[in-house]
């Protein structure tokens, strides 16, 4: 969801559209946007401070437990 917000920071996206692009529920988007608003990072769907939002993202981002790779022709 943070990536979607940072790609469209001007606030033109609806909460429904953010949910669709983020592949999550609209209810979760509303709840998370409230949390971000309380921190002064967004207002509705408009990003107020992109640098702080990126910093927040780097702090909450979880590293994947493992990486998957697909090789086209592994026997070559």
DAGIBEL-V455122 format. One line per field, one symbol per residue. ss: DSSP state (a for helix, b for strand, c for the rest). phi: phi as a letter, one per 30 degrees, with the letter a starting at -180 (. if undefined). psi: psi as a letter, one per 20 degrees, with the letter a starting at -180 (. if undefined). Layout:
ss: ???
phi: ???
psi: ???
//
This chain:
ss: caaaaaaccbccccaaaaaaaacccaaaaaaaaaaaaacccbbccbbccaaaaaaaaaaacccccccccccccccc
phi: .ddddddbddidddddddddddhbddddddddddddddcidbbhccddbeddddddeddcdcdddaccbbcdbdcd
psi: hhggghhmiijiqrhghggghilrqhghggghhgghghijhrodjpphnhghhgggghhippqqhrqpqppgnii.
//
